[in-house]
Amino acid sequence: MDHLDGNALAGPSTGLFSFEPTTTQGQCRSCADIAMLGQAMVYGLPMGFVARCRNCDNVLIVIVELGGQKSFNLRGLRWLRIADQATNDRIQAQQ
């Protein structure tokens, strides 16, 4: 099955966070890889998205959209690091 990169999570996560989620860093609970969510492998489903670790294929995030509601499961992340807006602006300018 083909996958997208983690930037595909920008749309479904709109309105859930007050920061740009694709530029946040997270650590995989399975292999301890640290990467920006924009580097994850994302698979779309009829009801949502599954983001997998770029290194070990562990499920990091599941977003389910059903009945006008979104469910967000971060079970595969050990932690999520959120930069302040100035840092996010610098990161986006470098991309």
N, C-alpha and C positions, 0 to 999 in steps of 0.2 A: 504494500500500500504506500502511495506517495504521501509525503508530509510537507507542511509549510514550515517556515521558521517562526520563532516565538513572537514576531511582530504581528502575527495574525490575532494575537490576544488583545491588541489595542482596542479593537471594535467591541468585542463582547464584555470587556472590563470597563468600558466607558461608563461613568456615573458611579462606579463602585469605589473608586479611589480618587483622592485629590492630588495624585502624583502620576507621572507617566510610568505605568507598570513595566513596559518593555525595557526600560533602562535600569530597573532595580536589579540588584544582585541577590542570588540565592544559593544555598548550598544543598546539594542532593543528599538526602538522608541515606541513600544506598552506597554511593561510591565517594562521597565527600567532594565531588567536583564543584567548584565555585564558578558561576557564570551569570551573565545578564540573562533575564528571561527572554529577551529577544533572540537568544542563541538556542533556545529549546526547539525541539522538533514537535510540531503541532499537527494533530490529526483532527479533522472536522467530522462531526457526527450530525445526524439530522437534528438532534436536540442540544448540541453543545460542542465543546472542544476538550481534547486531552493533550496536555503538554508533557513531553517526555524528555528526560535528561539527554543531552547531546553526547554524553560519554558512555553511559551504561544502559540507556533505554528505560530506566525506572520512571514510573508515572509520578510527575511532580505536582501537577495541578489538573483538576477536572472542573470545567465550567459547564453547568447544565442550565439551559433556558427552557422553561416550560410554564405555560399558563401566565405569561407576563411577569414571571419571577426568575431570578438567577440564583443558582446555588454554586458556591465557590468552595472547593475542597483543596487544601494545600498539603495534603498528607505526605507527599514525597519530599517536602522541603524541611530541612533542619532549621533554617532561619531565612529571613528575607530582609535585606538591607535597603533602606529607602534614603536616597540622597536628598538634600534640600534643593529648592528650585534652581538656585544659581549653579549648582553642580550639574543638575539635569540639563540646563541650557548649554553648558560647556560640552557635555557628552554628545548632545544632539548636533552641535556645531562641528564636532570632529567627525561625525559619520557621513 
